[in-house]
């Protein structure tokens, strides 16, 4: 009876964590949707638009390291609750920005608040659900990503239209986060290792970072995370501008189409993908990560082909790119669960903090900046090739379209790294289990 009550409570807490994750990705998506009106108001380049995404991501990555370590040693619910309050308040402040520099500075504050959330939440999930259910639990948690994007891409354009200002969505987004933070403080924080078959010692671990980085599978997953996030953040930052410039859609239509491409696909990818990943993991130790590698390879091929289509083929582009993006979501359900299988409970928040720091700092931040820089370069090249006297929106469209071919390239590299992670995973998972047997609580 107690086990049934405990399991029911775990699913309730998971739902709350999912809602916070939804707001997490909603708030991240708002600036990307508003790139074009912001660009026109302040006369920005695509590189500067990339810097807006990078400012958030760099701080998110760096702040995540100490906050992740803190989540391994103190109250996770308090860390998540205060993080929610901070990032929600700063999201509201973005609506009051008066120039590019002030907008950039406020995004830094959003990054600090959101950095407190993911390591603590993923660590808590690992302590609430046993290994054979973690892919499904992580899949539900990560549904916050596509649903947050869907909510943002489907509503932000309407908010701008209704209030006549791109600033309104930031003020509106602030409110639900503060309300949800109150509930977060009342969550029961499970003991470290509560979901493991063997009781885990709570004794402190010396040199925790070194121990995490001695696991070979972690290195392959980190490399995969860098290239995957490069593609994800480039797509999320520049898909709406691409649809506006290259395919000629209005802001509201471009945002809704992007919501279908990057959001609706995640509903299928994360729910069905998590279920398939758990089934394959039960069949083979390597099954989960090989499934992820296959998905990323298919995603690379589909997105690459979609980008070869002409500007008059918007329907076909959206359909094929969506198929590729659906397959890309296998990355999340496979790698997040795999980390928890090769890292012992006392180090999981630290491991996720290291993981997030690398993939956001080297992937999420560099992706939009590199694509923005290349977009500006290719725009000038297109202008020079046409012998034009000045830059036009047509050349900006060509430049951005050409720069986005980096997306299928980085998805292909992610597939390669996941394949190598699958090769080292069985030995590392066994080593973690063996190591825990020496660090159990005495009977």
Buried (B, 14 or more C-beta within 10 A) or exposed (E): EEEEEBEEBBEEBBEBBBBBBBBBBBBBBBBBBBBBBBBEEBEBBBBBBBBBBBBBBBBBBBBBBEBBBBBBEEBBBBBBBBBBBBBBBBBBBBBEBEEBEEBBBBBBBBBBBBBBBBBBBBBBBBBBBEBEBBBBBBBBBBBBBBBBBBBBBBBBBBBBEEEEBBBBBBBBBBEBBEEBBEBBEEBEBBEBBBBBEEBBBEEEBEEBBEBBBEBBBBBBBBBBBBBBBBBBBBBBBBBBBBBBBBBEBEBBBBBBBBBBBBBBBBBEBBBBBBBBBBEBBEEEBBBBBBBBBBBBBBBBBBBBBBBEBEEEBBEEBBBBBBBBBBBBBBBBBBBBBBBBBBBBBBBBBBBBBBBBBBBBBBBBBBBBBBBBBBBBBBBEBBBEEEEEEEBBEBBBBBBBBBBBBBBBBBBBBBBBBBBBBBBBBBBBBEBBBEEBEEBEEEE
